[in-house]
Amino acid sequence: MSWFRKDPLQIISFLSYGTSNHFYHRGRALEDETIDLDQKSLYNLILNTWKRFETDEIKNTKLKVTLPNNKVFYVQTDKDGYYKIEENIDGLELLINSEGWLNFEVSYSEPSIKRTIQNKNKFPAELLIPKLDSDFAVISDIDDTILHTGVVSILKWRVLYNTFLKHAQNRIPLEGAADFYHLLHKGPSGNKANPIFYVSHSPWNLYRYLEFFLRTNNFPKGPILLRSFKTIFKKKSSTCKPDKQLEIENILKTYPDLPVILVGDSGEHDPDIYLKLVNTYPNRIKAVYLRSVDDKRKTKRVKDLLSNYKDTPVLLVNSSKEAIIHAKSHGLIK
């Protein structure tokens, strides 16, 4: 056994989204630190948390993307190991499954690379192309909307504890959230595949943690859109739009004919961002649901904000049950 043996290489593909002629995909090439999210000991929890942020990136390296029709193109990772692919390709809708997912492969383009696990240089990836008969898209926050995080706690200590010192499988989703999302996913007819997008301020380092949480707790599969760790503490000017707002606007522009339902919480910036979007795209937003957090001052502020919105349904709800009742009464779910 060599003490200096290098870790095997891997490619983490982020669930992304595109259109019938626009291929857009993101991911990251890293050394495989063998993060096992099923391990429940305190030691493994601390070790996994360290591994998520102490990453060994595979920088400036050429990757190969292979579609099911054997079409191939290439992309190069940046200095942090991230890659982003944007290609105009016709006929992508012919390659998707019944839920709108396009399955493809990403690999290291250099054939001599042998450091992948069991020398298998093929990493699965998926891209969502919403079906043309979708009723609407759902764009949802994660923190304190479907996953209790504690953003209103003093000095954000609950955020730190829940994110870094709690196993993903021990994180409890907010009651009824998964059921509500499945109803929205199926739509008023009960047989659609309406796309679900998950948008968060969390860094990409937590991607696998959040993907594991959503999958384990039976949430509908959807693109998970995070941000670079380096931008979290970067101060922005007052004229700059928040990353979450920019990501949502990109979804709106990508699917200009698809109405949208926004789901968030009243704890931080969701109310302000969502209401700006309602003002900017008044004919695109079918409804806004804001889960009420346990903070009287923030709740009052949000109620004051919502008092001026009469045309677009914008609701502050205490539970998923309230949201379900409203959505049914407005013909959004079955």
C-alpha positions as CSV (number, residue, x, y, z in Angstrom):
1,M,0.0,0.0,0.0
2,S,1.3,3.4,-0.9
3,W,0.9,6.3,1.5
4,F,1.1,8.6,-1.5
5,R,-1.6,7.0,-3.7
6,K,-3.8,9.6,-5.2
7,D,-7.6,9.5,-4.9
8,P,-9.5,8.4,-8.0
9,L,-11.1,10.9,-10.3
10,Q,-14.8,11.6,-10.5
11,I,-17.2,14.0,-12.3
12,I,-20.2,15.3,-10.4
13,S,-22.9,16.3,-12.8
14,F,-25.5,18.8,-11.6
15,L,-29.1,18.3,-12.6
16,S,-29.5,21.0,-15.2
17,Y,-32.2,22.2,-17.6
18,G,-32.5,23.1,-21.3
19,T,-34.8,23.1,-24.3
20,S,-35.4,21.1,-27.4
21,N,-32.6,22.9,-29.1
22,H,-30.5,24.3,-26.3
23,F,-28.2,22.0,-24.3
24,Y,-27.1,23.6,-21.0
25,H,-25.3,21.6,-18.4
26,R,-23.0,22.2,-15.4
27,G,-20.8,20.0,-13.2
28,R,-17.5,19.7,-11.5
29,A,-14.5,17.5,-11.8
30,L,-12.9,16.4,-8.5
31,E,-10.8,13.8,-6.8
32,D,-13.2,11.3,-5.2
33,E,-13.0,11.8,-1.5
34,T,-15.5,8.9,-0.9
35,I,-18.2,11.0,0.8
36,D,-20.7,8.4,2.1
37,L,-23.9,10.1,3.0
38,D,-25.3,6.9,4.5
39,Q,-22.7,6.8,7.3
40,K,-24.3,8.1,10.5
41,S,-21.5,8.4,13.0
42,L,-20.3,11.7,14.3
43,Y,-16.8,11.1,13.0
44,N,-18.1,10.5,9.5
45,L,-20.3,13.5,9.7
46,I,-17.4,15.8,10.6
47,L,-15.2,14.1,8.0
48,N,-17.8,14.4,5.2
49,T,-18.4,18.1,6.1
50,W,-14.6,18.7,5.8
51,K,-14.4,16.9,2.5
52,R,-17.2,18.9,1.0
53,F,-15.2,22.1,1.3
54,E,-11.6,20.8,1.2
55,T,-11.9,19.7,-2.4
56,D,-9.1,18.7,-4.8
57,E,-10.3,20.1,-8.2
58,I,-9.3,18.7,-11.5
59,K,-8.6,22.1,-13.1
60,N,-8.2,23.1,-16.8
61,T,-9.0,19.6,-18.0
62,K,-10.8,18.5,-21.1
63,L,-14.0,16.6,-20.7
64,K,-16.1,14.6,-23.3
65,V,-19.9,14.8,-23.4
66,T,-21.7,11.9,-25.2
67,L,-25.4,12.1,-26.0
68,P,-27.7,9.0,-26.5
69,N,-27.5,9.5,-30.3
70,N,-23.7,9.3,-30.0
71,K,-23.2,13.0,-30.7
72,V,-20.0,14.1,-29.0
73,F,-18.7,17.5,-27.9
74,Y,-16.1,18.8,-25.5
75,V,-15.7,21.3,-22.6
76,Q,-12.9,22.3,-20.3
77,T,-12.9,22.7,-16.6
78,D,-11.9,26.0,-15.0
79,K,-9.4,26.6,-12.2
80,D,-11.9,25.4,-9.6
81,G,-12.8,22.2,-11.5
82,Y,-16.2,23.6,-12.7
83,Y,-17.5,23.2,-16.2
84,K,-20.4,24.6,-18.1
85,I,-21.7,23.5,-21.5
86,E,-24.0,25.5,-23.7
87,E,-24.7,24.1,-27.2
88,N,-27.4,24.6,-29.8
89,I,-28.5,21.2,-30.8
90,D,-31.8,20.4,-32.6
91,G,-34.0,17.5,-31.8
92,L,-33.1,17.0,-28.1
93,E,-36.8,16.5,-27.3
94,L,-36.5,13.2,-29.2
95,L,-34.1,11.9,-26.6
96,I,-36.0,12.6,-23.4
97,N,-38.0,10.1,-21.3
98,S,-41.6,10.4,-20.2
99,E,-40.7,12.8,-17.4
100,G,-38.6,15.1,-19.7
101,W,-35.2,13.9,-18.7
102,L,-32.3,13.5,-21.1
103,N,-29.7,11.0,-20.0
104,F,-26.2,11.3,-21.2
105,E,-22.6,10.7,-20.2
106,V,-19.6,12.8,-19.2
107,S,-16.0,11.5,-19.2
108,Y,-12.4,12.6,-19.2
109,S,-11.4,13.0,-22.8
110,E,-7.9,11.7,-22.4
111,P,-8.1,8.0,-23.0
112,S,-5.0,7.2,-20.9
113,I,-6.6,8.4,-17.7
114,K,-6.9,5.4,-15.4
115,R,-7.6,7.0,-12.0
116,T,-11.4,6.7,-12.2
117,I,-13.1,4.2,-9.9
118,Q,-12.5,0.7,-11.4
119,N,-11.2,2.5,-14.5
120,K,-14.8,3.3,-15.5
121,N,-14.4,6.6,-17.2
122,K,-18.2,7.2,-17.7
123,F,-20.2,9.4,-15.4
124,P,-24.0,9.6,-15.8
125,A,-25.6,13.0,-16.2
126,E,-29.2,14.3,-16.7
127,L,-30.8,17.4,-18.2
128,L,-34.4,18.4,-17.9
129,I,-36.3,19.5,-21.0
130,P,-39.9,20.3,-19.8
131,K,-42.6,18.6,-21.8
132,L,-44.5,20.9,-24.2
133,D,-47.8,20.1,-22.5
134,S,-46.6,21.2,-19.1
135,D,-49.2,23.3,-17.2
136,F,-46.6,25.4,-15.4
137,A,-43.2,25.2,-13.8
138,V,-42.6,25.3,-10.0
139,I,-39.6,27.3,-8.8
140,S,-38.9,26.6,-5.1
141,D,-36.5,27.7,-2.4
142,I,-35.0,25.0,-0.2
143,D,-34.0,26.5,3.1
144,D,-36.9,26.8,5.5
145,T,-39.3,26.2,2.6
146,I,-39.0,22.4,2.4
147,L,-36.0,21.9,4.7
148,H,-35.9,23.4,8.2
149,T,-32.7,25.4,8.4
150,G,-33.1,28.1,11.0
151,V,-32.3,31.3,9.0
152,V,-34.1,33.4,11.5
153,S,-32.1,32.1,14.5
154,I,-29.8,34.4,16.4
155,L,-26.5,34.8,14.5
156,K,-27.7,32.0,12.2
157,W,-26.3,29.3,14.6
158,R,-29.1,26.9,13.7
159,V,-28.1,27.2,10.0
160,L,-24.6,26.2,10.9
161,Y,-25.6,23.4,13.1
162,N,-28.2,22.0,10.8
163,T,-26.1,22.3,7.7
164,F,-22.7,21.1,9.0
165,L,-23.5,19.0,12.1
166,K,-26.6,17.1,11.0
167,H,-26.8,14.1,8.7
168,A,-28.8,14.6,5.5
169,Q,-30.9,11.5,6.3
170,N,-31.7,13.0,9.8
171,R,-32.9,16.3,8.3
172,I,-36.7,16.3,8.5
173,P,-38.6,18.0,5.6
174,L,-41.3,20.4,6.5
175,E,-44.6,18.5,7.0
176,G,-46.5,17.8,3.8
177,A,-44.0,19.6,1.5
178,A,-43.2,16.5,-0.6
179,D,-46.9,15.7,-1.1
180,F,-47.6,19.3,-2.2
181,Y,-44.8,19.2,-4.7
182,H,-45.9,15.9,-6.2
183,L,-49.4,17.4,-6.6
184,L,-47.9,20.4,-8.4
185,H,-45.7,18.1,-10.5
186,K,-48.8,16.2,-11.7
187,G,-50.9,19.3,-12.2
188,P,-54.7,19.6,-12.3
189,S,-55.2,16.6,-14.5
190,G,-53.1,14.4,-12.3
191,N,-51.0,13.0,-15.1
192,K,-48.6,15.7,-16.2
193,A,-44.8,16.1,-15.6
194,N,-44.7,19.8,-14.6
195,P,-41.0,20.7,-14.0
196,I,-39.8,21.5,-10.5
197,F,-36.7,23.7,-10.0
198,Y,-34.9,24.0,-6.7
199,V,-33.0,27.3,-6.2
200,S,-30.9,28.0,-3.1
201,H,-28.3,30.4,-1.8
202,S,-26.3,27.4,-0.7
203,P,-22.9,26.8,-2.3
204,W,-22.3,24.0,-4.9
205,N,-20.2,22.2,-2.3
206,L,-23.6,21.1,-0.7
207,Y,-25.0,19.9,-4.0
208,R,-24.8,16.1,-3.2
209,Y,-26.0,16.7,0.4
210,L,-29.1,18.5,-0.9
211,E,-29.7,16.1,-3.7
212,F,-29.5,13.2,-1.2
213,F,-32.0,14.9,1.1
214,L,-34.5,15.6,-1.7
215,R,-34.2,12.0,-3.1
216,T,-34.4,10.4,0.3
217,N,-37.5,12.3,1.3
218,N,-39.3,11.6,-2.0
219,F,-39.4,15.1,-3.5
220,P,-39.9,15.2,-7.3
221,K,-36.6,15.2,-9.1
222,G,-35.6,18.6,-10.5
223,P,-32.6,20.8,-11.3
224,I,-30.8,22.0,-8.2
225,L,-29.4,25.5,-8.7
226,L,-26.9,26.7,-6.2
227,R,-24.0,29.3,-6.3
228,S,-20.3,29.5,-6.0
229,F,-18.9,29.4,-2.5
230,K,-16.7,32.4,-3.4
231,T,-19.7,34.7,-4.0
232,I,-21.5,34.0,-0.7
233,F,-19.4,36.6,1.2
234,K,-18.8,38.9,-1.7
235,K,-20.4,42.3,-1.2
236,K,-22.7,43.4,-4.0
237,S,-23.7,46.9,-4.9
238,S,-27.3,48.0,-4.3
239,T,-28.0,47.8,-8.0
240,C,-26.9,44.2,-8.4
241,K,-29.7,41.6,-8.4
242,P,-29.5,38.7,-6.0
243,D,-28.1,35.4,-7.5
244,K,-31.5,33.7,-6.8
245,Q,-33.4,36.4,-8.7
246,L,-31.0,36.1,-11.7
247,E,-31.4,32.3,-11.7
248,I,-35.2,32.5,-11.6
249,E,-35.2,35.1,-14.4
250,N,-33.0,32.9,-16.5
251,I,-35.6,30.1,-16.1
252,L,-38.4,32.5,-17.1
253,K,-36.5,33.6,-20.2
254,T,-35.6,30.0,-21.1
255,Y,-39.3,29.0,-21.2
256,P,-41.1,32.2,-22.2
257,D,-44.4,30.4,-22.7
258,L,-44.4,28.5,-19.4
259,P,-46.3,30.0,-16.5
260,V,-44.6,29.7,-13.1
261,I,-45.5,29.1,-9.5
262,L,-43.0,30.4,-6.9
263,V,-42.6,28.8,-3.5
264,G,-40.5,30.2,-0.7
265,D,-40.5,31.4,2.9
266,S,-41.0,34.6,4.8
267,G,-37.6,34.4,6.7
268,E,-35.1,36.2,4.5
269,H,-35.2,37.6,1.0
270,D,-37.8,35.5,-0.8
271,P,-40.7,37.9,-0.3
272,D,-38.8,40.8,-1.8
273,I,-37.4,38.8,-4.7
274,Y,-40.6,37.1,-5.5
275,L,-42.7,40.3,-5.5
276,K,-40.2,42.0,-7.8
277,L,-40.7,39.1,-10.2
278,V,-44.4,39.4,-9.9
279,N,-44.1,43.1,-10.8
280,T,-41.7,42.4,-13.7
281,Y,-43.5,39.4,-15.1
282,P,-47.2,39.9,-14.0
283,N,-48.6,37.6,-16.7
284,R,-46.2,34.8,-16.0
285,I,-46.6,34.2,-12.3
286,K,-49.7,32.1,-11.5
287,A,-49.2,32.0,-7.7
288,V,-46.7,32.7,-4.9
289,Y,-46.6,30.6,-1.7
290,L,-44.5,31.9,1.2
291,R,-44.2,29.6,4.2
292,S,-44.4,31.5,7.4
293,V,-41.4,31.2,9.7
294,D,-41.6,31.6,13.5
295,D,-40.7,35.3,13.7
296,K,-43.4,37.8,14.5
297,R,-41.4,40.8,13.1
298,K,-40.7,39.2,9.8
299,T,-44.2,37.9,9.5
300,K,-45.7,41.3,10.0
301,R,-43.3,42.8,7.4
302,V,-44.3,40.2,4.8
303,K,-48.0,40.8,5.6
304,D,-47.5,44.5,5.0
305,L,-45.8,43.7,1.7
306,L,-48.5,41.4,0.5
307,S,-51.3,43.9,1.3
308,N,-50.9,45.6,-2.1
309,Y,-51.1,42.4,-4.3
310,K,-54.6,41.7,-5.5
311,D,-54.2,40.3,-9.0
312,T,-51.6,37.5,-8.5
313,P,-52.4,35.2,-5.6
314,V,-49.5,35.7,-3.1
315,L,-50.1,33.8,0.1
316,L,-48.4,33.6,3.4
317,V,-49.2,30.0,4.6
318,N,-48.5,28.2,7.9
319,S,-48.5,24.7,6.4
320,S,-48.4,22.7,3.2
321,K,-52.1,21.8,3.9
322,E,-53.1,25.5,3.6
323,A,-51.2,25.7,0.3
324,I,-52.8,22.5,-1.0
325,I,-56.3,23.8,-0.2
326,H,-55.6,27.1,-2.0
327,A,-54.0,25.4,-5.0
328,K,-57.0,23.0,-5.4
329,S,-59.5,25.9,-5.2
330,H,-57.6,27.7,-8.0
331,G,-57.4,24.6,-10.3
332,L,-53.6,24.2,-10.0
333,I,-53.7,20.7,-8.6
334,K,-56.1,17.8,-8.6
